[in-house]
Amino acid sequence: MPESAALALGDDALVLSHRLGAWAGHAPVLEEEVALANIALDLLGQARVLLSLVGDEDELAFLREERSFRNLQLVEQPNGDFAHTIARQFYFSVHQHLLYGQLAAGDGPFAGLAAKAVKEVAYHQDHAEHWIARLGDGTAESHARMQRACDALWRFTGEMFQPVDGLEVDLEALEALWLERVTAVLERATLTVPSGARTGAWSAGAGRQGLHTESFGRMLAEMQHLHRSHPGASW
């Protein structure tokens, strides 16, 4: 089992699940409370399976230090406003759906997990695309917020297509399909595809190397607090 790949994909799912879970009690409408919670639970389920391939899932989630996490910098970005959360989810779920589709079609060690997860991620992508269209082609205020969110997160998207040890996929083809899909959805929503660089020299592949943005440390402290405060406790 390629542990590096399992850890990277598991950390992506774990961290984004925790970010989405923070919307509980704060979503703009009741329906979104349920939708975001369901997406968070799907991702948590994926994380548990992937991390268990590497070691003890609880120890990996709650006892590692910041530099030991291998998640993308994109998924650790703060929730911000609702548009920011949707843009983050949109960029990531399009990537994850394409990635798991490729893995499910193969015969590698992730094929079984990917075949199940790709169905979940199809809903995540559809949910995000619905809100991209609704906010982008809505009021002047919602359009402006959606555009700002897409622009702000664009620089984190290139890292999704950096090589990961043990992950045998055609990254060049994935990136081309991702750009095609993202462009089509944004244009339908009357949004402008961001024109800035999708990686920076300082950040290309940084999350996969254990280098994270400032907000991640605070998120991790919150996520791990209970487990670290009561070591060895059973519930």
Disulfide bonds with the S-S distance in Angstrom:
none
